[in-house]
Amino acid sequence: MVAQPIDSLTGISLILAKAKAYAQLLKFRLSLLVAFSCAFGFVLASSNTNFYTLFMLFLGGFLLSGASVTINQVIEKEYDKLMTRTMNRPLPTGRLSIQEAIIFSVVCFVLSIAILAACTNLLTVALSVVSMILYCFVYTPLKRVGAIAVFVGAIPGALPPLLGWVAATGRISYEALLIFGIQFIWQFPHFWAIAWVADEDYKKAGFKLLPVGGQKDLNTAIQIMIYTLFLLPLGLLPAVFGLTGIHSAFVVTICGVLFLAQTFSLMKTVSRESAMRIMFGSFLYLPIVQIALLLDKL
């Protein structure tokens, strides 16, 4: 009589553990950022926002990101075992099998494409498929080749706001390319700061993401500074072309200057601490800029 409740509790615990492992595969924070960027592009392009379509786009973007990062983890399972920051993920620890992860990714991908096809347009669907292919099957293997991976990875990384714009308008306009360009250039200091901070871990897996010979030196710090500098004029273009107004231009400029200032610290110290500040600064820069552009447009 006592064994049955214990068995039931054990079964519930196993189900919860599996659910937690699947949730970890999704990389919630990253996938939410992708979904938010899709929503940002959609609202920025809409004269009258359809909130049902907005929600479905958000959900479709989230599932597409989840499918992509899951395939990424399947491909990199053996490398993830070698790195401290990734060794506790569901696949390296055996909490989920490769087969389970692939099935989960396929389900997420099919649901995402079905949602986007039903609620947006064929161009949005096509760009979504291209984004996943570039991220999973081009960027992921290139991480062990060299810094070219960052350039390739920056394309799918910058597509979410463009997807949102296309979902709202059905076309790729110069405004869509503007918001794509800001997120594209942002990827470089973002990726390179992460690669600097995680350099020892990345070397264990053979990942080569840092520019200029893959060294944490002044030359790499200068590269980070140059790409961050480009964000200043790029961030002003939405206001210049009348997409937003002067208020967001002011916020974007302040954010750009503060972000750039962190790169000068890295050039001076060439330290992990300075790179970490750039990394956290990059996490703040993008959502603040996007929110400022949205508020100015609304």
C-alpha positions as CSV (number, residue, x, y, z in Angstrom):
1,M,0.0,0.0,0.0
2,V,2.9,2.4,0.7
3,A,4.9,1.5,-2.5
4,Q,2.3,2.9,-4.9
5,P,2.5,6.6,-3.7
6,I,6.3,6.4,-3.7
7,D,6.3,5.0,-7.2
8,S,3.9,7.8,-8.3
9,L,6.2,10.5,-6.7
10,T,9.2,8.9,-8.5
11,G,7.3,9.0,-11.8
12,I,6.4,12.7,-11.3
13,S,10.0,13.5,-10.4
14,L,11.2,11.9,-13.6
15,I,8.7,13.8,-15.7
16,L,9.6,17.1,-14.1
17,A,13.3,16.3,-14.6
18,K,12.7,15.6,-18.3
19,A,10.7,18.8,-18.6
20,K,13.4,20.8,-17.0
21,A,16.0,19.3,-19.4
22,Y,13.9,20.1,-22.4
23,A,13.4,23.7,-21.1
24,Q,17.2,24.0,-20.8
25,L,17.6,22.8,-24.4
26,L,15.5,25.8,-25.5
27,K,18.0,28.3,-23.9
28,F,15.1,30.4,-22.6
29,R,16.9,33.8,-22.3
30,L,18.4,33.6,-25.7
31,S,15.2,32.4,-27.4
32,L,13.2,35.1,-25.6
33,L,15.7,37.7,-26.9
34,V,15.2,36.4,-30.4
35,A,11.4,36.4,-30.1
36,F,11.6,40.0,-28.7
37,S,13.7,41.2,-31.6
38,C,11.1,39.7,-34.0
39,A,8.3,41.5,-32.1
40,F,10.4,44.7,-32.2
41,G,10.7,44.6,-36.0
42,F,7.0,43.8,-36.4
43,V,5.7,46.7,-34.1
44,L,8.2,49.1,-35.7
45,A,6.8,48.4,-39.1
46,S,3.1,48.4,-38.2
47,S,0.9,51.4,-38.4
48,N,-1.8,49.5,-36.5
49,T,-0.4,46.5,-34.6
50,N,-2.3,43.3,-34.9
51,F,-1.7,41.8,-31.4
52,Y,-2.8,38.3,-32.4
53,T,-0.2,38.2,-35.2
54,L,2.3,39.8,-32.9
55,F,1.8,37.1,-30.3
56,M,2.0,34.3,-32.9
57,L,5.2,35.8,-34.4
58,F,6.7,36.0,-31.0
59,L,5.8,32.3,-30.4
60,G,7.0,31.3,-33.8
61,G,10.3,33.1,-33.3
62,F,10.8,31.6,-29.9
63,L,10.2,28.1,-31.2
64,L,12.5,28.7,-34.2
65,S,15.3,29.8,-31.9
66,G,14.6,26.8,-29.7
67,A,14.9,24.4,-32.6
68,S,18.1,26.0,-33.8
69,V,19.9,26.0,-30.5
70,T,18.9,22.4,-29.9
71,I,20.4,21.3,-33.1
72,N,23.5,23.3,-32.2
73,Q,23.8,21.4,-28.9
74,V,23.3,18.1,-30.8
75,I,26.2,18.9,-33.1
76,E,28.4,20.1,-30.3
77,K,27.6,17.5,-27.7
78,E,31.1,16.1,-27.5
79,Y,32.6,19.6,-27.4
80,D,30.2,20.7,-24.7
81,K,31.6,17.9,-22.5
82,L,35.0,19.5,-22.6
83,M,34.0,23.0,-21.5
84,T,33.1,24.0,-17.9
85,R,30.4,26.4,-19.0
86,T,28.5,23.7,-21.0
87,M,29.4,20.3,-19.5
88,N,26.2,20.4,-17.4
89,R,23.8,20.8,-20.3
90,P,21.2,18.0,-20.9
91,L,23.0,16.2,-23.7
92,P,26.6,16.0,-22.1
93,T,25.1,14.8,-18.8
94,G,22.9,12.2,-20.5
95,R,19.7,13.6,-19.1
96,L,18.4,13.6,-22.7
97,S,19.5,11.5,-25.6
98,I,20.5,12.7,-29.1
99,Q,17.3,11.1,-30.5
100,E,15.2,12.9,-27.9
101,A,16.8,16.2,-28.7
102,I,16.5,15.8,-32.5
103,I,12.8,14.9,-32.2
104,F,12.3,17.9,-29.9
105,S,14.0,20.2,-32.4
106,V,11.9,18.9,-35.3
107,V,8.7,19.4,-33.3
108,C,9.7,23.0,-32.4
109,F,10.8,23.7,-36.0
110,V,7.6,22.3,-37.6
111,L,5.4,24.2,-35.1
112,S,7.3,27.4,-35.7
113,I,7.1,27.1,-39.5
114,A,3.4,26.2,-39.3
115,I,2.7,29.2,-37.1
116,L,4.6,31.6,-39.3
117,A,3.1,30.3,-42.5
118,A,-0.4,30.6,-41.1
119,C,0.0,34.1,-39.5
120,T,2.6,35.9,-41.6
121,N,3.8,35.4,-45.2
122,L,6.0,33.1,-47.3
123,L,9.0,35.5,-47.3
124,T,9.0,35.4,-43.5
125,V,8.9,31.6,-43.6
126,A,11.7,31.4,-46.2
127,L,14.0,33.8,-44.2
128,S,13.3,31.8,-41.1
129,V,14.4,28.6,-42.8
130,V,17.5,30.3,-44.1
131,S,18.3,31.7,-40.6
132,M,18.2,28.2,-39.1
133,I,20.3,26.6,-41.9
134,L,23.0,29.3,-41.5
135,Y,23.1,29.1,-37.7
136,C,23.0,25.3,-37.4
137,F,24.9,24.0,-40.4
138,V,27.2,26.8,-41.4
139,Y,28.0,28.9,-38.3
140,T,28.2,26.0,-35.9
141,P,30.9,24.0,-37.8
142,L,32.8,27.1,-38.7
143,K,33.4,27.9,-34.9
144,R,36.3,25.4,-35.1
145,V,37.7,27.0,-38.3
146,G,38.2,30.7,-37.4
147,A,36.7,34.1,-36.8
148,I,34.8,33.9,-40.1
149,A,32.2,32.0,-38.0
150,V,31.4,35.3,-36.2
151,F,30.6,37.0,-39.6
152,V,28.4,34.1,-40.7
153,G,26.7,33.8,-37.3
154,A,26.0,37.5,-37.3
155,I,23.6,37.0,-40.2
156,P,21.1,34.7,-38.5
157,G,21.7,36.6,-35.3
158,A,20.6,39.9,-37.0
159,L,17.7,38.4,-38.9
160,P,15.0,38.5,-36.1
161,P,14.1,42.2,-36.4
162,L,14.1,41.9,-40.2
163,L,11.8,38.9,-39.9
164,G,9.4,41.0,-37.8
165,W,9.5,43.8,-40.3
166,V,8.8,41.4,-43.2
167,A,6.1,39.7,-41.3
168,A,4.3,43.1,-41.0
169,T,5.0,44.4,-44.5
170,G,5.7,41.4,-46.7
171,R,8.9,42.9,-48.1
172,I,12.5,43.8,-47.4
173,S,12.8,47.6,-47.4
174,Y,15.6,49.9,-46.5
175,E,14.1,50.3,-43.1
176,A,14.3,46.6,-42.5
177,L,17.9,46.6,-43.6
178,L,18.6,49.5,-41.2
179,I,17.5,47.5,-38.1
180,F,19.2,44.4,-39.5
181,G,22.4,46.4,-39.8
182,I,22.4,47.6,-36.2
183,Q,21.9,44.1,-34.9
184,F,24.5,42.7,-37.4
185,I,27.3,45.1,-36.3
186,W,26.3,44.6,-32.6
187,Q,27.1,40.9,-32.9
188,F,30.8,41.5,-33.3
189,P,31.7,43.2,-30.0
190,H,29.1,40.9,-28.4
191,F,30.6,37.6,-29.7
192,W,34.2,38.7,-29.3
193,A,33.7,39.8,-25.7
194,I,32.1,36.4,-24.9
195,A,35.0,34.6,-26.8
196,W,37.5,36.7,-24.8
197,V,35.9,35.8,-21.4
198,A,35.4,32.1,-22.3
199,D,38.7,31.8,-24.2
200,E,40.2,29.0,-22.0
201,D,37.0,27.0,-22.3
202,Y,36.7,27.6,-26.0
203,K,40.3,26.4,-26.6
204,K,39.4,23.1,-24.9
205,A,36.8,22.5,-27.6
206,G,38.9,23.9,-30.4
207,F,36.6,27.0,-31.0
208,K,38.4,29.9,-32.8
209,L,36.2,33.0,-32.6
210,L,38.6,35.8,-31.7
211,P,39.9,37.9,-34.6
212,V,43.5,38.8,-35.5
213,G,45.0,35.3,-35.0
214,G,42.7,34.4,-32.1
215,Q,44.8,36.3,-29.6
216,K,43.5,38.3,-26.5
217,D,45.7,41.3,-27.3
218,L,45.6,44.9,-28.2
219,N,44.9,44.2,-31.9
220,T,41.8,42.2,-31.0
221,A,40.7,45.0,-28.5
222,I,41.0,47.5,-31.4
223,Q,38.9,45.3,-33.6
224,I,36.2,45.3,-30.9
225,M,36.4,49.0,-30.6
226,I,36.1,49.7,-34.3
227,Y,32.9,47.6,-34.6
228,T,31.4,49.2,-31.5
229,L,32.3,52.6,-33.0
230,F,30.2,51.8,-36.1
231,L,27.1,51.4,-33.9
232,L,27.1,55.2,-33.2
233,P,26.3,56.3,-36.8
234,L,24.2,53.2,-37.5
235,G,22.1,53.8,-34.4
236,L,21.2,57.3,-35.7
237,L,20.0,56.2,-39.1
238,P,16.4,55.3,-38.1
239,A,16.0,58.9,-37.0
240,V,17.8,60.3,-40.1
241,F,15.4,58.3,-42.4
242,G,12.3,59.3,-40.4
243,L,11.7,55.8,-39.0
244,T,11.8,57.2,-35.4
245,G,12.5,60.6,-33.8
246,I,15.0,62.6,-31.9
247,H,14.3,61.2,-28.5
248,S,15.4,57.7,-29.5
249,A,18.4,59.1,-31.3
250,F,19.5,60.7,-28.0
251,V,19.1,57.4,-26.1
252,V,20.9,55.4,-28.8
253,T,23.8,57.9,-28.8
254,I,24.2,57.7,-25.0
255,C,24.1,53.9,-25.1
256,G,26.6,53.9,-28.0
257,V,29.0,56.2,-26.2
258,L,28.8,54.2,-23.0
259,F,29.3,51.0,-24.9
260,L,32.3,52.4,-26.8
261,A,33.9,53.7,-23.5
262,Q,34.1,50.1,-22.3
263,T,36.2,49.1,-25.3
264,F,38.8,51.8,-24.5
265,S,39.1,50.2,-21.1
266,L,39.8,46.9,-22.8
267,M,42.4,48.5,-25.1
268,K,44.1,50.0,-22.0
269,T,44.1,46.9,-19.8
270,V,43.7,43.9,-22.2
271,S,42.0,42.1,-19.3
272,R,39.3,39.6,-18.8
273,E,37.5,42.0,-16.5
274,S,37.2,44.7,-19.1
275,A,36.0,42.1,-21.7
276,M,33.4,41.0,-19.2
277,R,32.1,44.5,-18.8
278,I,31.8,44.7,-22.6
279,M,29.9,41.4,-22.6
280,F,27.4,42.6,-20.1
281,G,27.2,46.0,-21.8
282,S,26.3,44.3,-25.0
283,F,23.5,42.4,-23.2
284,L,22.1,45.8,-22.1
285,Y,22.7,47.8,-25.3
286,L,20.5,45.9,-27.7
287,P,17.2,45.7,-25.7
288,I,17.6,49.3,-24.5
289,V,18.1,50.6,-28.0
290,Q,15.2,48.5,-29.4
291,I,12.8,49.7,-26.6
292,A,13.9,53.3,-27.2
293,L,13.2,53.0,-30.9
294,L,9.8,51.5,-30.2
295,L,8.7,54.1,-27.7
296,D,9.8,56.9,-30.0
297,K,7.8,55.4,-32.8
298,L,4.7,54.8,-30.6
